[in-house]
Amino acid sequence: MNPLPLVPITRAVPGSPAVQGARIVMAPAVPQMTRAELLAFVRGASAVIAMFHDRVDDEFLDAAGPQLKGVCNFAVGVDNIDLPACKRRGVVVTNTPDAVTEGTANIAMGLILAVARRIAEGDRFVRAGRFEREGNVFPTGWMGMHLTGQNLLIVGAGRIGRAVALRAQAFGMRTFYVARSRHLDFELAPLAATRVELDEGLALADVVSVHTPLTGETRHLINARRLALMKPTAILVNTARGPVVDEAALAAHLSAGKIWGAGLDVFEQEPKVHPALLPLDNVVLTPHIGSSERRFREMMTDMACANAAAVIQGRTPPNPVN
């Protein structure tokens, strides 16, 4: 009797993961497996439900074995996966689009507000007992940056970028967007956004929200030259992928007061954070929690499992990438 196909999940996921006709093994939530542990864990898999931090390359595919049919990424981005290597071996790659949209848009808007209104800085002030000692400095203290009537630049006009722009409408913000092609869903009501080139948009923007995937072209897309185009009162938020922003250049601009502040949910050498960012009060840092809302993470689990089931059964998965 043939054993059931094996589906390793490389980190614990929320919800009730199940792949019909397959046997699931799930790694613990913490600690994250070492590379050697990961390679041993996927051995013999028919499909792997992988995390965004798992590097899926020839070494990974060799470790899994020739029976591997699919890699189902528990993320929308697939920059961690060597797509040509998978294609050469006939390994299907899938992702979990849509499920990450609302949560990531919420964290982006939260970071915009946190930076503009100095929320994290104020929290530290109160916890340190300074509010009690120093009192309320109304009306001149703790001045934040207003959002009403300000220009929002969306870099990467996909689902998440549009969801952020819709949220920003509640604050009366005007939307501009950067994309390789025209997006009518941005330009029609209710957004009525204007498409601009990146350099032009950075000079116009009061808030820049990054939503582009990580590719060879977008690595360090926001670099020292482009940061220098931004207003000294501008805010940069990145909830996409860390390497899209040059962290060293960003830290230098923040420490020199050349831009107002930044909110980062992703980092260039994740989970490491550039040490120059850590002491700065004008940057808010969160640990890559963009899609981390229970409803949507459970939805991602269901999507990844549906993709894995389809791959094993030889059907076209719901969310193919390659």
TIVEX-597739 format. One record per atom (N, C-alpha, C, O): y, x, z; residue in three letters. Coordinates in steps of 0.2 Angstrom, whole numbers, plus 5000, padded with zeros to 4 digits. Layout:
N
YXZALA/...
END
This chain:
322
499450045000MET/500050005000MET/500650045000MET/500750095004MET/501150034995ASN/501750074995ASN/502250065000ASN/502350005002ASN/502450115004PRO/503050095009PRO/503650075005PRO/503750075000PRO/504050035010LEU/504650005007LEU/505150065005LEU/505150115008LEU/505550055000PRO/506050104998PRO/506550115004PRO/506650075008PRO/506750175005LEU/507150205011LEU/507850195009LEU/508050225004LEU/508250165013VAL/509050165013VAL/509350195019VAL/509450165024VAL/509450265019PRO/509850285025PRO/510550265024PRO/510950265019PRO/510850255030ILE/511550235031ILE/511850295035ILE/511650305041ILE/512350335032THR/512450405035THR/512950395041THR/513050445044THR/513150335043ARG/513450325050ARG/513450255052ARG/513450215047ARG/513450245058ALA/513350175060ALA/513950125057ALA/514450145057ALA/513750065055VAL/514150025052VAL/514149955056VAL/513649945059VAL/514749925056PRO/514749855060PRO/514349805056PRO/514149805050PRO/514249745060GLY/513949695056GLY/513149695057GLY/512849735062GLY/512749665052SER/512049665052SER/511849695046SER/511649655041SER/511749765045PRO/511549785039PRO/510849775037PRO/510449785041PRO/510749745031ALA/510049735029ALA/510049735021ALA/510449715018ALA/509549765019VAL/509349775011VAL/508749745010VAL/508249775012VAL/508749695006GLN/508049655005GLN/507549705002GLN/507749734997GLN/506949705004GLY/506449745001GLY/506549815003GLY/506149854999GLY/506949835008ALA/506949905009ALA/506949915016ALA/507049875020ALA/506849985018ARG/506850005025ARG/507550045027ARG/507650095023ARG/507950015031ILE/508550055033ILE/508450095039ILE/508150075044ILE/508750155039VAL/508850195044VAL/509550215045VAL/509950235040VAL/509850205051MET/510550215052MET/510750275057MET/510450275062MET/511150315055ALA/511350375059ALA/511850345065ALA/512150285064ALA/511950375070PRO/512350355075PRO/513050355073PRO/513250395068PRO/513550325077ALA/514250325075ALA/514550385077ALA/514950415073ALA/514350415082VAL/514650485084VAL/514050525087VAL/513550495090VAL/514050585087PRO/514550625083PRO/514350625075PRO/513750605073PRO/514850635071GLN/514650645064GLN/514150695063GLN/514150755066GLN/513650685058MET/513150735057MET/513450795054MET/513950795050MET/513150855055THR/513250915052THR/513050905045THR/512650865043THR/513250955040ARG/512950955033ARG/512250965033ARG/511950925029ARG/511951005037ALA/511251015037ALA/510850955039ALA/510350935036ALA/511150915044GLU/510850855047GLU/510850805042GLU/510450765041GLU/511450795038LEU/511550745033LEU/511050755027LEU/510750705025LEU/510950815025LEU/510450835020LEU/509750815022LEU/509350785018LEU/509550825028ALA/508950815030ALA/508850735031ALA/508350705030ALA/509350705033PHE/509350625034PHE/509250585028PHE/508950535028PHE/509550615022VAL/509450575016VAL/508850585012VAL/508750565007VAL/508450635014ARG/507850655011ARG/507350595010ARG/507150555014ARG/507150585004GLY/506650525002GLY/507050465001GLY/506650415000GLY/507650465000ALA/508050395000ALA/507950364993ALA/507950404988ALA/507950304992SER/507950264986SER/508750254984SER/508950254978SER/509050234989ALA/509850224989ALA/510150254996ALA/509750245001ALA/510650274995VAL/511050305001VAL/511650265002VAL/512050254997VAL/511850235008ILE/512450205009ILE/512850265013ILE/512750285019ILE/513350295009ALA/513650355011ALA/514450335014ALA/514650285012ALA/514650385018MET/515350375020MET/515850415016MET/515650455012MET/516450405016PHE/516950435012PHE/516950515014PHE/517250545010PHE/516750535020HIS/516750605022HIS/516150635020HIS/516050695021HIS/515650605017ASP/515050635015ASP/515150665008ASP/515250625003ASP/515050735007ARG/515150765000ARG/514450754996ARG/513950774998ARG/514550714991VAL/513950694987VAL/513950744981VAL/514350724976VAL/513550794981ASP/513550844975ASP/512850854973ASP/512350824976ASP/512750904969ASP/512050924967ASP/511650944973ASP/511050924973ASP/511950974978GLU/511550994984GLU/511250934988GLU/510750924990GLU/511750884988PHE/511550814992PHE/511050784988PHE/510550754990PHE/511150784981LEU/510650744977LEU/509950774977LEU/509450744976LEU/509950844977ASP/509350884977ASP/508950864984ASP/508350854984ASP/509350864989ALA/509050844996ALA/508750774996ALA/508250774999ALA/509050734993ALA/508850664993ALA/508150654989ALA/507750624991ALA/508150694983GLY/507550694979GLY/507650654973GLY/508050614972GLY/507150664968PRO/507250634961PRO/507150554961PRO/507250524956PRO/506850524967GLN/506750454967GLN/507450414969GLN/507450354968GLN/507950454970LEU/508650424972LEU/508850384966LEU/508950414960LEU/509050324967LYS/509350284962LYS/510050264962LYS/510450254957LYS/510350274969GLY/511050254969GLY/511350284976GLY/511050294981GLY/511950294975VAL/512450314981VAL/512950254982VAL/513350244977VAL/512950224987CYS/513350164988CYS/513850184993CYS/513750184999CYS/514450204991ASN/515050224995ASN/515250165000ASN/515450114997ASN/515350185006PHE/515650135011PHE/516450145011PHE/516650165016PHE/516750135005ALA/517450155004ALA/517550124997ALA/517150114993ALA/518250124996VAL/518450104989VAL/518550174985VAL/518350174979VAL/518750224988GLY/518850284985GLY/518150324984GLY/517750314988GLY/518150364979VAL/517450394977VAL/517650474976VAL/517250504972VAL/518150494979ASP/518350564978ASP/517850614981ASP/517850674980ASP/517450584986ASN/516950624989ASN/516250634985ASN/515850674987ASN/516250604979ILE/515650604975ILE/515750634968ILE/516250624965ILE/515250674967ASP/515250714960ASP/514950664955ASP/514350664954ASP/515450624952LEU/515250574947LEU/514850604941LEU/514350574939LEU/515050654938PRO/514650684933PRO/513950704935PRO/513450694931PRO/513850734941ALA/513250754943ALA/512750694944ALA/512150694942ALA/513050634947CYS/512650574947CYS/512450544941CYS/511950524940CYS/512950554936LYS/512750524929LYS/512250564926LYS/511750534923LYS/512250634927ARG/511750674924ARG/511050654926ARG/510550654922ARG/511050634932ARG/510350614935ARG/510150544935ARG/509650524937ARG/510650504932GLY/510550434932GLY/510550394938GLY/510250344939GLY/510950424943VAL/511050394949VAL/511750354949VAL/512250374947VAL/511650284951VAL/512150234951VAL/512650254957VAL/512350264962VAL/513250244956VAL/513750254961VAL/514150184962VAL/514350154957VAL/514250164968THR/514550094969THR/515050104975THR/515050164978THR/515550064975ASN/516050064981ASN/516149994984ASN/515749944982ASN/516649994988THR/516749924991THR/517549904990THR/517849904995THR/517749884984PRO/518349864983PRO/518549804986PRO/518049764989PRO/519149784987ASP/519449714989ASP/519349714997ASP/519849695000ASP/518749735000ALA/518649725007ALA/519149775011ALA/519249755017ALA/519349825008VAL/519849875012VAL/520549855011VAL/521049875014VAL/520749805006THR/521449785005THR/521849765010THR/522349795012THR/521649715014GLU/522049685019GLU/522149735025GLU/522749745027GLU/521649765027GLY/521649805033GLY/522149865031GLY/522549885036GLY/522049895026THR/522449955024THR/523149935023THR/523549975025THR/523249875020ALA/523949855019ALA/524249845026ALA/524849855027ALA/523849815031ASN/524149805037ASN/524349875041ASN/524849875044ASN/523849925040ILE/524049985044ILE/524650015040ILE/525050055044ILE/524750015034ALA/525350045030ALA/525950005033ALA/526450045034ALA/525949945033MET/526549905036MET/526649925043MET/527249925045MET/526149925047GLY/526149945054GLY/526550015055GLY/526950025059GLY/526350065051LEU/526550135051LEU/527350135049LEU/527750165052LEU/527450095044ILE/528150085042ILE/528650065048ILE/529150095049ILE/528350015051LEU/528749985057LEU/528750035062LEU/529250045066LEU/528250065064ALA/528150115069ALA/528650175068ALA/528950195073ALA/528750195062VAL/529150255061VAL/529850225061VAL/530350255064VAL/530050175058ALA/530650145057ALA/530950125064ALA/531550145065ALA/530550105068ARG/530850075075ARG/530650125080ARG/530650105086ARG/530350185079ARG/530150235084ARG/529650215089ARG/529750225095ARG/529250175087ILE/528750135092ILE/528350185096ILE/528350185102ILE/528050235092ALA/527550285096ALA/527950325100ALA/527750345106ALA/528550345098GLU/529050395102GLU/529250355108GLU/529250385114GLU/529450285108GLY/529650245113GLY/529050245118GLY/529150245124GLY/528450235116ASP/527850225120ASP/527750285124ASP/527650285130ASP/527850345121ARG/527750405125ARG/528250415130ARG/528150435136ARG/528850395129PHE/529450395133PHE/529350355139PHE/529450375145PHE/529050295138VAL/528950245144VAL/528350275148VAL/528450275154VAL/527850295145ARG/527250325149ARG/527350385153ARG/527050395158ARG/527850425150ALA/528050485154ALA/528550475160ALA/528750515163ALA/528650405161GLY/529150385167GLY/529850395165GLY/530250395170GLY/530050415159ARG/530750435158ARG/531150365157ARG/531750375159ARG/530850315155PHE/531250245155PHE/531450235162PHE/532050215163PHE/531050235167GLU/531150225174GLU/531650275177GLU/532150255181GLU/531650335175ARG/532150385178ARG/532750385174ARG/533350385177ARG/532750375168GLU/533450375164GLU/533750315162GLU/534350305161GLU/533350255163GLY/533650195162GLY/533750175155GLY/533550205150GLY/534050115154ASN/534150085147ASN/534750115144ASN/535350115147ASN/534750145138VAL/535250175135VAL/535650125130VAL/535950155125VAL/535550065130PHE/535850015126PHE/536650025127PHE/536850035132PHE/536950015121PRO/536750005114PRO/536750055110PRO/536650045104PRO/536750125112THR/536850175107THR/536150215107THR/536050255102THR/535650205111GLY/535050245111GLY/534550215107GLY/534550155105GLY/534050255106TRP/533450225102TRP/533550195095TRP/533250145094TRP/534050215092MET/534250185085MET/533750195080MET/533450255080MET/533450145077GLY/532950145072GLY/533250135065GLY/533850135064GLY/532850135060MET/533050125053MET/532850055051MET/532350025053MET/533350015049HIS/533249955047HIS/532849945040HIS/532849995036HIS/532549895039LEU/532149885033LEU/532449825028LEU/532349835022LEU/532849785031THR/533049725027THR/533549755021THR/534049795023THR/533449735015GLY/533849755010GLY/533649825007GLY/533949855003GLY/533149855010GLN/533049925008GLN/532549925002GLN/532149875001GLN/532449984999ASN/532049994993ASN/531350024995ASN/531350074999ASN/530849984993LEU/530150014995LEU/529850034988LEU/529850004983LEU/529650094988LEU/529250124982LEU/528550124984LEU/528250154988LEU/528150094979ILE/527450094980ILE/527150144975ILE/527250134969ILE/526850194977VAL/526550244972VAL/525750234972VAL/525350244976VAL/525650204966GLY/524950174965GLY/524950104965GLY/524850074971GLY/524950074959ALA/525049994959ALA/524349964959ALA/524249924954ALA/523949974964GLY/523349934964GLY/523349874969GLY/523949854971GLY/522749854971ARG/522749794976ARG/523049814982ARG/523449764985ARG/522949874985ILE/523249884992ILE/524049894991ILE/524449864995ILE/524249924986GLY/524949934985GLY/525349864985GLY/525849854987GLY/525049824981ARG/525349754980ARG/525349714987ARG/525749684988ARG/524749724990ALA/524749684997ALA/525249715002ALA/525549675005ALA/525449775001VAL/525949805006VAL/526649775003VAL/527049755007VAL/526749774997ALA/527349754994ALA/527449674996ALA/528049654997ALA/526949634996LEU/527049564998LEU/527249565005LEU/527649525007LEU/526949605010ARG/527149605017ARG/527849625017ARG/528249595022ARG/528049675014ALA/528749695014ALA/529249645012ALA/529849645014ALA/529049595008GLN/529549545006GLN/529749505012GLN/530349485012GLN/529349505017ALA/529549465023ALA/530149495027ALA/530449465031ALA/530249565025PHE/530749605028PHE/531349605024PHE/531849635025PHE/531349575018GLY/531849575013GLY/531949635009GLY/532449655007GLY/531349675008MET/531449735005MET/531349724997MET/531049674995MET/531649764993ARG/531549764986ARG/531049814984ARG/530949874987ARG/530649794979THR/530049844977THR/530149874971THR/530349844966THR/529949934971PHE/529949974965PHE/529150004965PHE/528850014970PHE/528950024959TYR/528250044959TYR/528150104953TYR/528550104948TYR/527650144955VAL/527450194950VAL/526750184948VAL/526350184952VAL/526650184942ALA/525950174939ALA/525950204932ALA/526450214929ALA/525350224930ARG/525250254923ARG/525350204918ARG/525550214912ARG/525250134920SER/525450084915SER/525750024918SER/525850024924SER/526049984914ARG/526449924917ARG/525949874921ARG/525449864918ARG/526149854926HIS/525749804930HIS/526249734931HIS/526649734935HIS/526049684927LEU/526449624927LEU/526349584933LEU/526849554935LEU/525749594937ASP/525749564943ASP/526249594948ASP/526349554953ASP/526549654947PHE/527049674951PHE/527749654949PHE/528149634953PHE/527749644943GLU/528449624940GLU/528549544940GLU/529149534939GLU/528049504940LEU/528149434941LEU/528349414948LEU/528249454952LEU/528549354949ALA/528649324955ALA/527949324959ALA/527449314956ALA/527949334966PRO/528549344970PRO/528849414971PRO/529449414973PRO/528549464968LEU/528749534969LEU/529349544965LEU/529849584968LEU/529349534959ALA/529849544954ALA/530049624955ALA/530649644955ALA/529549664955ALA/529649734956ALA/529849774949ALA/529749744944ALA/530149824950THR/530349864944THR/529949934944THR/529849964949THR/529649944938ARG/529250004937ARG/529750064936ARG/530250064932ARG/529650124939VAL/530050184938VAL/529550244938VAL/528950244939VAL/529850294935GLU/529550364936GLU/529550384943GLU/529950374947GLU/529050424945LEU/528950454952LEU/529650484954LEU/529850464960LEU/529950534951ASP/530450564953ASP/531050524954ASP/531450524959ASP/531150474949GLU/531750424950GLU/531650384956GLU/532050364960GLU/530950364957GLY/530850314962GLY/530950344969GLY/531150314974GLY/530750414970LEU/530850444976LEU/531550454978LEU/531750444984LEU/531950464973ALA/532750464975ALA/533050404977ALA/533450394980ALA/532750344974LEU/532950274976LEU/532750254982LEU/533050214986LEU/532150274984ALA/531750244990ALA/532050254997ALA/532250304998ALA/531950205001ASP/532050205008ASP/531450215011ASP/531350245017ASP/530850185008VAL/530250185011VAL/529750205005VAL/529750165000VAL/529350255006VAL/528850275001VAL/528150265004VAL/527950285009VAL/527750215000SER/527050205003SER/526550224997SER/526550204992SER/526150274999VAL/525650304994VAL/525050264994VAL/524650254999VAL/524750244988HIS/524150214987HIS/523750234981HIS/523350194979HIS/523850294979THR/523550314973THR/522850354975THR/522850384980THR/522350344971PRO/521750384972PRO/521850454972PRO/522250484969PRO/521350494975LEU/521450564975LEU/521050594968LEU/520450574968LEU/521350624964THR/521050654958THR/521350724957THR/521850744961THR/521150764952GLY/521450824951GLY/522250814950GLY/522650864951GLY/522450764946GLU/523150754945GLU/523550734951GLU/524150744951GLU/523250694956THR/523650674961THR/523650714967THR/523950704972THR/523250774967ARG/523250814973ARG/523950854974ARG/524150874969ARG/524250844980HIS/524950874981HIS/525450834976HIS/525850864974HIS/525250774974LEU/525750734970LEU/526450734974LEU/526950744971LEU/526450724980ILE/527050724984ILE/527050794987ILE/526750814993ILE/527450844984ASN/527450914986ASN/528250924988ASN/528650884989ASN/528350994989ALA/528951014992ALA/529550984987ALA/530050964990ALA/529450994981ARG/529950984976ARG/530150904976ARG/530750884976ARG/529650864977ARG/529750794977ARG/529950764984ARG/530350724984ARG/529750794989LEU/530050784995LEU/530750794996LEU/531150754999LEU/531050844992ALA/531750864992ALA/532150814988ALA/532750804989ALA/531750764984LEU/532150714981LEU/532350654985LEU/532750614984LEU/531950654991MET/532050594995MET/532650594999MET/532950645001MET/532850535001LYS/533450525005LYS/533350555012LYS/532750555015LYS/533850585016PRO/533750605023PRO/533550545028PRO/533350555033PRO/533650485025THR/533550425029THR/532850395027THR/532750335029THR/532450425023ALA/531850395020ALA/531250405024ALA/531250455028ALA/530750355023ILE/530150365027ILE/529550365022ILE/529550335017ILE/529150415023LEU/528550425019LEU/527950395023LEU/527850415029LEU/527450355020VAL/526850335023VAL/526250345018VAL/526350335012VAL/525750375021ASN/525150385017ASN/524550355020ASN/524350375025ASN/524250305017THR/523650275019THR/523150285013THR/522650245014THR/523250325009ALA/522750335003ALA/522250395004ALA/521750375007ALA/522450455002ARG/521950515004ARG/522450565006ARG/522950575003ARG/522250605011GLY/522750655014GLY/522950705008GLY/523550725009GLY/522550735004PRO/522750785000PRO/523250764994PRO/523550804991PRO/523450704994VAL/523950674989VAL/524650704992VAL/525050714988VAL/524750714998VAL/525350745001VAL/525250815003VAL/524750825007VAL/525650855002ASP/525650925004ASP/525950925011ASP/526550925013ASP/525450935016GLU/525550925023GLU/526050975026GLU/526550965030GLU/525951035024ALA/526451095026ALA/527151075024ALA/527651085028ALA/527251055018ALA/527851045015ALA/528150985019ALA/528750985020ALA/527750935020LEU/528050875024LEU/528250895031LEU/528750875033LEU/527850935034ALA/528050955041ALA/528650995041ALA/529050985045ALA/528751035036ALA/529451075036ALA/530051025035ALA/530551035038ALA/529950975030HIS/530450925029HIS/530650885035HIS/531150865037HIS/530050865039LEU/530150825045LEU/530550865050LEU/530950835053LEU/530250925051SER/530550965057SER/531350985055SER/531650995060SER/531450985049ALA/532151005047ALA/532650945047ALA/533250945045ALA/532350885048GLY/532750825047GLY/532950805040GLY/533450765039GLY/532550825035LYS/532750815028LYS/532450745026LYS/532750715021LYS/532050715030ILE/531850645029ILE/531750615036ILE/531650655041ILE/531850545036TRP/531850515043TRP/531250525047TRP/531250545053TRP/530650505043GLY/530050505047GLY/529450495042GLY/529550485036GLY/528850495045ALA/528250485041ALA/527750455045ALA/527750465051ALA/527250415042GLY/526750385045GLY/526050405041GLY/526050395035GLY/525650435044LEU/525050465041LEU/524350435044LEU/524250445050LEU/523950405040ASP/523350385042ASP/522750425039ASP/522150415041ASP/522950475035VAL/522450515032VAL/522750585032VAL/523350595032VAL/522350635031PHE/522550705032PHE/522250755027PHE/521650735025PHE/522550805025GLU/522350845020GLU/521750885022GLU/521350895017GLU/521650905028GLN/520950935030GLN/520650895035GLN/520350925040GLN/520550835034GLU/520350785039GLU/519650805041GLU/519150825037GLU/519450805048PRO/519950775053PRO/520450825056PRO/520750805061PRO/520550885053LYS/521050925056LYS/521750905054LYS/521750875048LYS/522250905058VAL/522850895056VAL/523350955056VAL/523250995060VAL/523750965051HIS/524151025051HIS/524551025058HIS/524850985060HIS/524451085061PRO/524751095068PRO/525551085068PRO/525751065074PRO/525851095063ALA/526551085063ALA/526751015063ALA/527350995065ALA/526350965062LEU/526450895063LEU/526450875070LEU/526750825072LEU/525950905074LEU/525850875080LEU/526350865085LEU/526450815089LEU/526850915086PRO/527350915090PRO/527950865088PRO/528450855092PRO/527950845082LEU/528550805079LEU/528550735082LEU/528050695081LEU/529150715084ASP/529250645086ASP/529350595080ASP/529250535081ASP/529550625075ASN/529650575069ASN/529150565064ASN/529250555058ASN/528450575067VAL/527950565063VAL/527450525067VAL/527350545073VAL/527150475064VAL/526650435068VAL/525950445065VAL/525850445059VAL/525450465069LEU/524850485066LEU/524250435069LEU/524250425075LEU/523850415064THR/523250375066THR/522650405063THR/522650435057THR/522050395066PRO/521450425064PRO/521050395058PRO/520450375059PRO/521350385052HIS/521050355046HIS/520650285048HIS/520050285048HIS/521150245050ILE/520850175053ILE/521050125048ILE/521050065050ILE/521250135042GLY/521550095037GLY/521250025037GLY/521549975037GLY/520550025035SER/520149965034SER/519849945040SER/519449895040SER/520049975046SER/519649955052SER/519849895056SER/520149895061SER/519749835052GLU/519749775056GLU/519049745055GLU/518749745050GLU/518849715060ARG/518149695061ARG/517949655055ARG/517449665052ARG/518349605053ARG/518049555048ARG/517949595041ARG/517449585038ARG/518449645040PHE/518349675033PHE/517849735034PHE/517549745028PHE/517749765039ARG/517249815040ARG/516549785039ARG/516149815036ARG/516449725042GLU/515849695041GLU/515749665034GLU/515149665032GLU/516249655031MET/516249635024MET/516049695020MET/515649695015MET/516249755021MET/516049815018MET/515349835019MET/515049855014MET/515049815025THR/514349825026THR/513949785021THR/513449805018THR/514149715021ASP/513849675017ASP/513849695009ASP/513349685006ASP/514449715007MET/514549735000MET/514049804999MET/513749804994MET/514049845003ALA/513649915002ALA/512949895002ALA/512549924998ALA/512749845006CYS/512049835006CYS/511849795000CYS/511249804997CYS/512249744998ALA/512149714992ALA/512049764986ALA/511649754981ALA/512549814986ASN/512449864980ASN/511849894981ASN/511549914975ASN/511649914987ALA/511049954987ALA/510449914985ALA/509949944982ALA/510349854987ALA/509849804985ALA/509749804978ALA/509249804975ALA/510349794974ALA/510349784967ALA/510149844964ALA/509749844959ALA/510349904966VAL/510149974963VAL/509349984964VAL/509049994959VAL/509149964970ILE/508349974971ILE/507949924966ILE/507449944964ILE/508249864965GLN/507849814961GLN/507949824954GLN/507749784950GLN/508449874952GLY/508549884945GLY/509049834942GLY/509049834936GLY/509449804946ARG/509949754943ARG/510649794943ARG/510749844947ARG/511049764939THR/511749794940THR/512049774946THR/512149714948THR/512349824950PRO/512649804957PRO/513249774956PRO/513549774951PRO/513449734961PRO/514149704961PRO/514749744960PRO/515249724957PRO/514649804962ASN/515249854962ASN/515149914959ASN/515149964963ASN/514949924953PRO/514749994950PRO/515450034949PRO/515950004947PRO/515350094950VAL/515950144948VAL/515750174942VAL/516150184937VAL/515150204941ASN/514950234935ASN/514450194931ASN/514250224925ASN/
END
